[in-house]
């Protein structure tokens, strides 16, 4: 292993540990993860092979990411922006993140089977949405405490998907970032902010 490769892996591990501890990732760190995803894909002839997730978990994660940020008439989906790869690479470098996501994806399947007799990826879109609506809000645990593990997982999945999307080249383009240009003041346009929040499900 070269010193450069070792240094990059150490950096990824440090980012993943910080994310697991703080629940947030800085823009510079997120850009580093996207760069590493691109390098991994380049080394594998453009095909990213999951490091943490089984084929079924990978399919479930991709579907979940696209339900969080679907494609619309002007922008691509979370998977097009590399959100699953972003999550996989970080989870591969931190046991806590790995447990959160593998455990959470398993919870989705078990709960979906209990409610709809189908794994999450095989459920009807209305059934998938109904389940996600239940775990999207912490207040729902007051009526049904059994939802707490799903709520905790979905909070992570949503935040990491949003982070992955809006720090990717496609996500940066989506919010209309024009690069470093001189200006006396800067304010995020209200319509751009509202649009980003709407697409993330946080609005």
Steps between C-alpha positions, in 0.01 A plus 500: 500500500643838402537782750245703301243220511560451871461872565176513304361203690600656830320818397186307410510317831538830685206653310281198570586501870425873525171458318393213724583708808355835394227393259616756244760530227676811373499598134874445456478154654199414284692607191783268605257208523359575153855512366578162653181351353610623158846348550353165606271495195786596271714216634213256440430604141219733602304250707472556873489180702346543847744442782246461782161409361370174357336517155156513663605770748657697216178488300301605806738787579482628142121486502485678834739773382286561192186519712671765713621698198323383183575625153275780381455700181825693548723293728629144539436264789716427802643185341601692188696731731672204666327504838511120554873489418562795733322319786668167427850647500445674833331197656796290391722723710296508820337212682228715654386633161514148360278373780257791465446433131505122485278486807271770368456339160418173676245682715333640187462149358366350822250781554388492138451124517298539819276768351485404133638144470778619271861610522541876465628485141207278398227700671266725306608866477203601715606250766861621492385860536264412784783337695740787439232748605481319833873518569558849360366667815614443857155586632366175354695306763267640766216293358718204402835466684591202281571753224794651690773288333359583158474870584862510619618321185297716262642814661850377412400383153331827415782721627775299330308479173445876503866561587611267221270657243561867569878465521523302174566670165140430396364635828712815482360559152150432633515794741650730239846554649698709250848468645730754663408841364562835661196653666444746779222300666353157456164366601356162406195571282183419691359291215824297476499436874133400496563269206796330669302447820203363308715249311676390820175434686617728780279794404 
